Amino acid sequence: MIKDKVIVITGASAGIGEATAKLLARKGAKVVLGARREDKLKRIAEEIQQAGGQAAYQVLDVTRQQDNDRIVQLAKDTFGGVDAIFLNAGLMPSSPLSAMKTDEWHRMVDVNIKGVLNGVAAVLPTFTGQKSGQVLAVSSVAGLKAYPGSAVYGGTKWFVRDFMEVLRMESALEGTNIRTATLYPAAINTELLGTITDTTAKEQMEGLYATYGISPERIAEVVAFAMDMPEDTTVNEFTVGPANQPW
């Protein structure tokens, strides 16, 4: 059941994070929003509260372990505990390797990989201690299949795939009852394309998303489905995308 569950959401200031926060709050969850843009977090939290939901927020840089620890503590201080974390923060500055955008490579590793590690590290002691919890994370279809222009981005998302599966397996072996759900979105209309600086890659991706893209609310509904499953059941992988996207 979603009602009364406390969930921390990273990358919550727009797109999938915002849509998920609003949907889960409507279903009775207590949402704790984290992202770098405080003005957007404040607006979303106020909209949730005005609609009768419960929300708290904190500025969060997922690359900083202390920020992740602080937002989990905020969930405990505000709502009395934490039941789930949705690791949604991510960057996708696609480019061919020959463009040598090495700063962007390292930034993707910092956010897409280390951000997941930091978020899990922030909740794992609590989840292990209470022998319950759920970790949901956004990978990508680029975490299932290789695409030109996405060598580093795809690599970070393949990491998420493997890491989340091992987390699921170890939890089962250790009897800690931590459920996992990894999402592999295809073309979802979010701010993700705004991180692309390579002109050719940006034009190609914008054309693709203009043709096929669906709303982030579709991903939010999958997150809600995963959270709403009985505690003895894990649906650990979801590949989600436009019905008309042919690959």
N, C-alpha and C positions, 0 to 999 in steps of 0.2 A: 504493500500500500504506500502511496505517495503522501497522503495526509499526515501532517505533523513531522515528517522527516526534515532534518536539517541538512542542507546541501550547500557546499562551497562551489562556486562557479568561477573559473578563471576565464580571461578574455570576455568578460561579461558586459563590456561597454557598447557592443554593437553586434550585428549579425546573429550567428548561431547562439552565442552566449546570452544576448539580450532576449531573443525569442524563447530560449529555454527557460530563462529565469521567469519570464512573464507567464508562460504556460504552467510551469510547476507551481508557481505561487497561486494561480487560479485553482489548481488542484489541491491546495492546502499545504504545500511544502513551505518551509521557512528557508528563504534563500539568502545566501551571503555572497555578495558580488565583489569580485576583484578584477581590476584592470588598471592601466596607467592613467586613464583620463578621468579625473575626479568629477568634472562637471557632468559628464555623461552618466557616470555611476549614480550621482545624486539625483539626476532626472529620472532614471529608470527606477530607482528605489522609491522615489516619491510617487511615481505613477502606479507602482505595485501597491503601495500603502493606500493611496487614494481609492484604489479598486477593492480594498478590503483585505489585501494580502499582507504578509509579513516579510520584511526585507531589511538587511543591513548591508553596509558596503565599506570597503577600505581600498585605498590606492595600493596596487600590487604590481611589482615587477617580478615575474615568475623566475627570472634568472638569479634572484637573491633569495637564498634559503630563509633568511630571517623574515622576509616579507611573507613567504608561504606559512611559516610558523605562526606569525602574528595573525593572519586571517583565520587560521584554524582556531586560534585562541579566541578571536572575536566571536566565532560561531559558538564556542562553549560559553563565553561570558554573556552573550546576548540571548541565546536560545537553549542553553543548558547541555549542549553536546554537539556531536557531528555524526551523521549517518552516511554521508556520501560526499564525494568530490567529483566534479566534472572538469577534466583537464582539457580545456578548449582553446587556450591561447596558442597562436601559431602564426608563422610568417611564410610567405611563398614568393620570394623574389626570384622567379624563374629566369634562367639565362643559360646559354651554352657554356660549357666549361672553358672554351677558348676565349670567352669574353673576360675571363680572369677577374671576376667580381669576388675576390677572396674575402673581403670584409663581409659581404652578404652570406657567403658560405658559413663563416664562423658565427654570424648572428643567428642563422637558422639552427645551427647546432645548439647554441646557447638557449634559444627560446623553445624550439620544438623537441629537443632531447632533454637538456638540463632542466627546463621548466617542468617537464613530466617527472623527472627524478625528484626535484625539489618538492613538488606537490605531494607525491607519494610518501616521501620521507616525512612530510609534515603530518600526515594522517595515520601512517602505518602503526606507530606505537599505540595510538588510541584504538584503532580498529583491532589490532592484535589483542590488546588488553580486554576489550569488551566482547571479543569473539564475534564481531559483526561489523559490517560496513560494505560500501560499494564504491569501486573506482571505475569511472567512465572516462574514456579518453578518445580524442579525435585523431585518427590516423588520416588516411586518404586512399582513394583508388591508386594513387602513386605509391602507396605502401603495399600494393598487391601486384603491380605491373610496372615495368620500366617505361619511362617516356623521355624522349629527347628534350633537353632543356630543363629536366627535373632531376638531375643526377644527385645533387646534394639534398634538395627538398625531399625527393623520394627516399633517399637514404635515411633521413631523419624519421620518415614515416614508417619505413620498414623496421627501424629500431622500436618504435612504439608498438608495432604488431608483435614483435618477439617479446618485448618486455612485459606487455600485458598478459600474454599467454603464460609466461613463466610465473607471473604473479598469481594467476588463477591456479596453476598447477601446485605451486608451493603452498598456497592457502589450503587447498584440498588435502595435501599431504600433512599439513600441520594442524588441521582441524580448526582453523580460525574463522571459517565461514565468510571470508571476504569474497564478495561477488565482483566480477569484472564485466565490462562491456566496451568493446573497441568498435568505433564507427569508422567506416571507410566512405566518406562522401565523394560524390563525383561533382558535377558542376552545380554549385550552390551560390546564389547571388548574395555575396557578402562583400566586406571591404578588402578581402584578401588580395584582389588584383592590384590594389593601390600600393602594394609593397614592391611591385615589379618595376625596375628601373631600365631594364633592357628594352629598347623601343620595339624591336621586331617581336620579341616574346610577348610584350604587352599587347600589341595589336592582334596577334594570333589568339591569345587567351581571351581578350575582350570580344572578339568575333565568336569564339566558341561559346562563351557564357551568354552572349546575347541571343544565340540560337537555341541553346539547350537549358540554360540556367533555371532552377526552381528556387523557391523561397526558403530561407533558413527555418521557417516554421515547420517544414517537413522533417528536418533533423530533430527539432525540439520534440516532435511527436514520437520519434524513435527513442529518444532519451527517456521520455515519460513511460513508454512501453517497457523499457528495460528496468526502470525503477519500480514499476508496478507489478512485476512478476513476484510470485511467492518467494519467501526467503530461502527456500530449499532449491531454487532453480536459477541457473545462470544461463542467459542467452548471450554468449560472449563475443559474437561478431555480427556486425550489420554492414552490408554493402548497400549504400543508398544513393540513388541518383535519379535524374530525369528519365521518365518512361521512354522518351524518344531519343535518348543518347545511345548510339549504336556500338559502343565499345566498352 
